């Protein structure tokens, strides 16, 4: 049977019979194995060289304690994960910029509307068709887990998967509502206006097709393969909950805008949890697809509505007439918004019921018991590659919020 990708690596905790936190005592010379020296060689130590002086014996570094071994391995894992994400972010922008510059050098001319459509296609294509597959090749090279191993049959019933999909989607929308409200209050209290990314698709069949394909289909698939596949599997041997939270936070930070930061973290944690429980990427993909499908549909529909009509100071009769003319677009948006609100309420209720009545559900494997959660967090965040990647992502998030970029 093919080895499942979600099986943690051998534990880093002390094995039965091995003392915790202290290296094993060195074997005595008399008990040293003889198979690593030629037959008939003299016993250790070697005889003195000519002149009566014994040859110098090179110093032997003492073995690392289990704690230091675990920290070293975790820091290496942190660097690997973070540098892969940095490659994704930087590489995507470089590829997109390179294509646009090549078009300019070749003298390609087009209307502003056509250029915006092409630029949108290049931006999405650079991320999901170029850099994401490259990242999967690099991230899975030399690893026991491969892309094909992520799609194992879930070790959970259809009823359980449906329940946790609803919980994941509901908690994601709930966190989104809470933080949107908090950011609105912050802007009112401090008199600042944060620049939110435009989630409205421009009108036109080409724009709608691009947004739907990449937002609703390509993004969930490629992002889940990267985060709940490659990065999660890299980190599982240090504890399931630790891996879920670390990868979930990384997922939120890669969006690099304040409006999507917290609900993306919540979605990443929920998707990571169901992936570990089911030992398959399919349930996580279901949560991601559901959220992005609703978002893409609302984005395409909203592109047909001019919101400035509502704030332009026109007469109430004119506004009402305009809204009635846009009912084919407004009505689905309203129904989807009500569906999201219902999912948030029911998902939260189901989560509370599960937490109260089935506490064992949340108990996950922790192969690395030699490090406390605080030690794991400190070690992971202190890796040089992670420090650099966090600085870039947080800096981009702040710049985007202030409208600098």
C-alpha positions as CSV (number, residue, x, y, z in Angstrom):
1,X,0.0,0.0,0.0
2,X,1.3,3.4,-0.8
3,X,2.4,5.4,2.2
4,X,0.0,8.2,3.1
5,X,1.4,11.6,2.9
6,X,-0.2,12.7,6.2
7,X,1.6,10.1,8.4
8,X,4.1,12.1,10.6
9,X,7.8,11.3,10.4
10,X,9.5,9.3,13.2
11,X,9.1,11.0,16.6
12,X,11.8,13.3,17.9
13,X,10.9,12.5,21.5
14,X,13.1,10.1,23.5
15,X,12.5,6.5,22.7
16,X,11.6,4.0,25.5
17,X,14.6,3.3,27.6
18,X,16.5,6.4,26.4
19,X,17.3,9.1,28.9
20,X,15.6,12.4,28.2
21,X,17.8,15.5,27.6
22,X,21.2,13.7,28.1
23,X,23.4,12.0,25.5
24,X,24.2,8.4,25.9
25,X,27.4,7.5,27.6
26,X,30.2,6.7,25.2
27,X,31.2,3.1,24.9
28,X,34.4,2.0,26.6
29,X,37.4,1.2,24.3
30,X,37.2,-2.4,25.1
31,X,33.6,-2.6,23.9
32,X,34.2,-0.7,20.7
33,X,33.2,-2.6,17.6
34,X,36.1,-4.1,15.7
35,X,34.5,-4.2,12.2
36,X,35.5,-0.6,11.5
37,X,39.3,-1.3,11.5
38,X,41.4,-3.7,9.5
39,X,41.7,-7.2,10.8
40,X,44.8,-7.7,13.0
41,X,45.2,-4.0,13.8
42,X,46.5,-3.1,17.2
43,X,44.0,-2.1,19.9
44,X,43.2,1.5,20.6
45,X,45.2,3.7,21.3
46,X,47.7,3.4,18.4
47,X,51.4,2.9,19.3
48,X,53.5,6.0,19.6
49,X,55.1,7.2,16.4
50,X,58.9,7.3,15.9
51,X,60.3,9.8,18.3
52,X,58.2,8.7,21.2
53,X,55.3,11.1,20.7
54,X,51.8,9.8,20.2
55,X,49.9,11.2,17.2
56,X,47.4,13.8,18.1
57,X,43.8,12.5,18.4
58,X,41.3,14.9,16.8
59,X,38.6,16.1,19.2
60,X,35.2,14.5,18.9
61,X,32.2,16.8,19.3
62,X,29.7,15.4,21.8
63,X,26.4,14.3,20.4
64,X,23.5,16.9,20.5
65,X,20.9,16.4,23.2
66,X,17.3,15.5,21.9
67,X,16.2,19.1,22.6
68,X,19.0,20.6,20.4
69,X,18.4,18.0,17.7
70,X,14.7,18.8,17.6
71,X,15.4,22.6,17.5
72,X,17.9,22.1,14.7
73,X,15.4,20.1,12.7
74,X,12.6,22.5,13.3
75,X,14.7,25.5,12.3
76,X,15.6,23.7,9.1
77,X,11.9,23.0,8.4
78,X,11.0,26.6,9.1
79,X,13.7,27.9,6.7
80,X,12.5,25.5,4.0
81,X,8.8,26.4,4.4
82,X,9.4,30.2,4.5
83,X,11.8,30.3,1.6
84,X,9.4,28.4,-0.5
85,X,6.7,31.0,0.2
86,X,9.1,33.8,-0.4
87,X,10.0,32.3,-3.8
88,X,6.2,32.1,-4.5
89,X,5.6,35.7,-3.7
90,X,8.7,37.2,-5.3
91,X,8.8,34.9,-8.3
92,X,5.1,35.6,-9.2
93,X,5.7,39.3,-9.3
94,X,9.0,38.9,-11.3
95,X,7.3,36.6,-13.9
96,X,4.3,39.0,-14.3
97,X,6.6,42.0,-14.6
98,X,8.8,40.2,-17.1
99,X,5.9,39.3,-19.3
100,X,4.5,42.9,-19.3
101,X,7.9,44.4,-20.0
102,X,8.3,41.9,-22.9
103,X,5.0,43.0,-24.3
104,X,6.1,46.6,-24.1
105,X,9.4,46.0,-25.8
106,X,7.6,44.1,-28.6
107,X,5.4,47.1,-29.2
108,X,2.1,45.3,-28.3
109,X,-0.6,47.9,-28.4
110,X,-4.1,47.5,-27.1
111,X,-7.0,49.5,-25.5
112,X,-7.0,50.2,-21.8
113,X,-9.8,47.7,-21.2
114,X,-8.0,45.0,-23.1
115,X,-4.7,45.7,-21.3
116,X,-6.4,45.4,-17.9
117,X,-7.8,42.0,-19.0
118,X,-4.5,40.8,-20.2
119,X,-2.7,42.1,-17.1
120,X,-5.2,40.3,-14.9
121,X,-4.6,37.1,-16.9
122,X,-0.8,37.4,-16.6
123,X,-1.0,38.1,-12.9
124,X,-3.2,35.0,-12.2
125,X,-1.3,32.9,-14.7
126,X,2.1,33.7,-13.2
127,X,0.9,32.6,-9.8
128,X,-1.2,29.5,-10.4
129,X,0.2,28.2,-13.8
130,X,3.9,29.0,-13.4
131,X,5.1,29.6,-9.8
132,X,2.7,27.2,-7.9
133,X,3.6,24.2,-10.0
134,X,7.3,25.1,-9.7
135,X,6.9,25.4,-6.0
136,X,5.3,21.9,-5.8
137,X,8.3,20.4,-7.8
138,X,10.9,22.0,-5.5
139,X,8.9,21.5,-2.2
140,X,8.3,17.8,-2.8
141,X,11.8,16.9,-4.2
142,X,13.4,14.3,-2.1
143,X,10.4,13.9,0.2
144,X,8.4,10.8,0.9
145,X,5.2,12.8,0.2
146,X,4.3,13.6,-3.4
147,X,1.4,15.4,-5.0
148,X,-0.3,12.1,-5.9
149,X,-0.2,11.0,-2.2
150,X,-2.3,14.0,-1.1
151,X,-5.4,12.7,-2.8
152,X,-5.8,9.5,-0.8
153,X,-9.3,8.4,0.1
154,X,-10.4,10.3,3.3
155,X,-10.4,8.2,6.5
156,X,-13.7,9.7,7.5
157,X,-17.4,9.2,6.7
158,X,-19.2,11.4,4.3
159,X,-21.3,12.7,7.2
160,X,-18.3,13.7,9.2
161,X,-16.7,15.4,6.2
162,X,-19.9,17.4,5.5
163,X,-20.1,18.4,9.1
164,X,-16.6,19.7,9.3
165,X,-16.9,21.4,5.9
166,X,-19.8,23.4,7.2
167,X,-17.9,24.1,10.5
168,X,-14.8,25.3,8.5
169,X,-16.8,27.5,6.1
170,X,-18.9,28.9,9.0
171,X,-16.0,29.8,11.2
172,X,-14.2,31.4,8.3
173,X,-17.2,33.7,7.5
174,X,-17.7,34.4,11.2
175,X,-14.1,35.6,11.6
176,X,-14.5,37.7,8.5
177,X,-17.6,39.4,9.9
178,X,-15.9,40.1,13.2
179,X,-12.7,41.6,11.8
180,X,-14.5,43.6,9.1
181,X,-16.5,45.2,12.0
182,X,-13.4,45.8,14.0
183,X,-11.5,47.4,11.1
184,X,-14.5,49.6,10.5
185,X,-14.5,50.8,14.1
186,X,-10.8,51.4,14.0
187,X,-11.1,53.6,10.9
188,X,-13.9,55.6,12.5
189,X,-12.1,56.1,15.8
190,X,-8.8,57.1,14.4
191,X,-10.0,58.9,11.3
192,X,-8.0,56.7,8.9
193,X,-9.1,55.0,5.7
194,X,-7.5,51.7,5.0
195,X,-7.1,50.6,1.3
196,X,-9.0,47.4,0.8
197,X,-8.3,45.3,-2.3
198,X,-10.9,45.4,-5.0
199,X,-12.8,42.1,-5.1
200,X,-15.1,43.2,-7.9
201,X,-14.6,41.7,-11.4
202,X,-14.7,44.1,-14.3
203,X,-17.6,43.5,-16.8
204,X,-17.0,41.5,-19.8
205,X,-17.1,37.7,-20.6
206,X,-13.3,37.4,-20.7
207,X,-12.9,39.0,-17.2
208,X,-15.7,36.9,-15.8
209,X,-14.1,33.7,-17.2
210,X,-10.6,34.6,-15.9
211,X,-12.0,35.4,-12.4
212,X,-14.1,32.3,-12.2
213,X,-11.4,29.9,-13.5
214,X,-8.6,31.2,-11.3
215,X,-10.5,32.3,-8.2
216,X,-13.0,29.4,-8.0
217,X,-11.0,26.5,-9.4
218,X,-7.2,27.1,-9.8
219,X,-6.7,29.0,-6.5
220,X,-8.3,26.3,-4.2
221,X,-6.5,23.5,-5.9
222,X,-3.0,24.9,-6.1
223,X,-3.1,26.6,-2.7
224,X,-4.3,23.4,-1.0
225,X,-1.6,21.4,-2.7
226,X,1.0,23.9,-1.4
227,X,-0.3,24.6,2.1
228,X,-2.3,21.6,3.2
229,X,-0.1,19.3,1.1
230,X,3.6,20.2,0.9
231,X,4.1,22.7,3.8
232,X,1.8,20.8,6.2
233,X,3.6,17.5,5.5
234,X,7.0,19.1,6.1
235,X,5.9,20.2,9.6
236,X,3.7,17.4,10.9
237,X,6.6,15.6,12.6
238,X,6.8,18.5,15.1
239,X,3.2,18.1,16.2
240,X,-0.1,18.1,14.3
241,X,-1.6,21.2,16.0
242,X,1.6,23.1,15.7
243,X,1.8,22.3,12.0
244,X,-1.8,23.2,11.4
245,X,-1.5,26.6,13.1
246,X,1.9,27.5,11.6
247,X,0.8,26.7,8.1
248,X,-2.6,28.3,8.6
249,X,-1.0,31.6,9.7
250,X,1.4,31.4,6.8
251,X,-1.5,31.0,4.4
252,X,-3.2,34.1,5.8
253,X,0.0,36.2,5.5
254,X,0.6,35.3,1.8
255,X,-2.6,37.2,0.9
256,X,-0.7,40.4,2.0
257,X,-3.8,42.5,2.7
258,X,-5.5,43.3,6.0
259,X,-9.0,42.5,4.8
260,X,-8.3,38.8,4.0
261,X,-5.6,38.2,6.6
262,X,-7.6,36.9,9.5
263,X,-10.3,35.0,7.8
264,X,-7.7,33.3,5.6
265,X,-5.8,32.3,8.7
266,X,-9.1,30.8,10.1
267,X,-9.8,29.0,6.9
268,X,-6.2,27.7,6.8
269,X,-6.5,26.3,10.3
270,X,-9.9,24.7,9.6
271,X,-8.6,23.2,6.3
272,X,-5.5,21.9,8.0
273,X,-7.5,20.3,10.8
274,X,-9.8,18.3,8.5
275,X,-6.8,17.3,6.3
276,X,-5.0,15.8,9.3
277,X,-8.1,14.1,10.7
278,X,-9.1,12.6,7.3
279,X,-5.5,12.1,6.2
280,X,-6.4,13.5,2.8
281,X,-6.5,16.8,1.1
282,X,-10.1,16.3,-0.2
283,X,-12.0,17.7,2.8
284,X,-9.7,20.8,2.9
285,X,-10.2,21.3,-0.8
286,X,-14.0,21.2,-0.2
287,X,-13.8,24.0,2.3
288,X,-11.6,26.1,0.1
289,X,-13.7,25.5,-3.1
290,X,-16.9,26.4,-1.3
291,X,-15.6,29.7,0.0
292,X,-13.9,30.7,-3.3
293,X,-16.9,29.6,-5.4
294,X,-19.2,31.9,-3.5
295,X,-16.7,34.7,-3.5
296,X,-16.0,34.4,-7.3
297,X,-19.8,34.4,-8.1
298,X,-20.4,37.5,-5.9
299,X,-17.4,39.3,-7.5
300,X,-18.6,38.7,-11.0
301,X,-22.2,39.8,-10.2
302,X,-21.0,42.9,-8.4
303,X,-19.1,44.0,-11.5
304,X,-22.4,44.8,-13.1
305,X,-23.5,47.2,-10.3
306,X,-22.2,50.8,-10.1
307,X,-22.0,51.3,-6.3
308,X,-21.3,55.0,-6.8
309,X,-25.0,55.4,-7.7
310,X,-25.8,54.7,-4.0
311,X,-23.4,57.3,-2.7
312,X,-23.5,59.9,-5.5
313,X,-26.3,62.0,-3.9
314,X,-28.9,61.2,-6.6
315,X,-32.6,61.3,-5.9
316,X,-34.1,58.4,-4.1
317,X,-36.4,57.7,-7.1
318,X,-33.4,57.5,-9.4
319,X,-31.5,55.2,-7.0
320,X,-34.6,52.9,-6.6
321,X,-35.1,52.8,-10.3
322,X,-31.4,51.8,-10.8
323,X,-31.6,49.1,-8.2
324,X,-34.7,47.6,-9.7
325,X,-33.0,47.5,-13.0
326,X,-30.1,45.5,-11.4
327,X,-32.3,43.0,-9.6
328,X,-30.9,40.0,-11.7
329,X,-27.5,40.8,-10.2
330,X,-28.6,42.1,-6.7
331,X,-30.9,39.2,-5.9
332,X,-28.3,36.4,-6.2
333,X,-25.7,38.6,-4.3
334,X,-28.3,39.0,-1.5
335,X,-29.1,35.3,-1.4
336,X,-25.5,34.3,-1.3
337,X,-24.9,36.8,1.5
338,X,-27.7,35.3,3.5
339,X,-26.3,31.8,2.8
340,X,-22.9,32.9,4.2
341,X,-24.6,34.3,7.3
342,X,-26.5,31.1,7.8
343,X,-23.3,29.1,7.4
344,X,-21.5,31.3,10.0
345,X,-24.3,30.8,12.6
346,X,-24.8,27.0,12.0
347,X,-21.0,26.4,11.7
348,X,-20.4,28.1,15.0
349,X,-23.2,26.2,16.7
350,X,-21.9,22.9,15.4
351,X,-18.4,23.8,16.5
352,X,-19.5,24.5,20.1
353,X,-21.5,21.2,20.2
354,X,-18.5,19.3,18.9
355,X,-16.1,21.0,21.4
356,X,-18.5,20.2,24.4
357,X,-19.6,16.7,23.5
358,X,-16.6,15.3,21.6
359,X,-13.4,16.7,23.1
360,X,-11.4,13.8,21.9
361,X,-12.0,14.9,18.3
362,X,-9.4,17.7,18.9
363,X,-6.7,15.5,20.3
364,X,-4.1,15.1,17.6
365,X,-0.7,13.3,17.5
366,X,2.4,15.1,18.8
367,X,5.5,13.1,17.9
368,X,7.8,15.9,19.1
369,X,7.3,16.0,22.9
370,X,10.8,17.2,23.8
371,X,9.8,20.7,22.9
372,X,7.1,22.7,24.5
373,X,4.7,24.8,22.3
374,X,6.5,27.9,23.3
375,X,9.9,26.4,22.4
376,X,8.5,25.3,19.0
377,X,7.1,28.8,18.3
378,X,10.3,30.5,19.3
379,X,12.5,28.1,17.3
380,X,10.3,28.3,14.2
381,X,10.2,32.1,14.2
382,X,13.9,32.5,14.9
383,X,14.9,30.8,11.6
384,X,16.6,33.4,9.3
385,X,14.5,32.5,6.3
386,X,11.3,32.9,8.3
387,X,12.4,36.3,9.7
388,X,13.1,37.5,6.1
389,X,9.8,36.1,4.8
390,X,7.7,37.6,7.6
391,X,9.3,41.0,7.1
392,X,8.5,40.9,3.4
393,X,4.9,39.8,3.9
394,X,4.0,42.0,6.9
395,X,5.7,44.9,5.1
396,X,3.6,44.3,2.0
397,X,0.4,44.0,4.1
398,X,1.0,47.3,5.8
399,X,1.9,49.1,2.5
400,X,-1.2,47.7,0.9
401,X,-3.4,48.8,3.8
402,X,-1.9,52.4,3.6
403,X,-2.3,52.5,-0.1
404,X,1.4,52.8,-0.8
405,X,1.4,50.0,-3.3
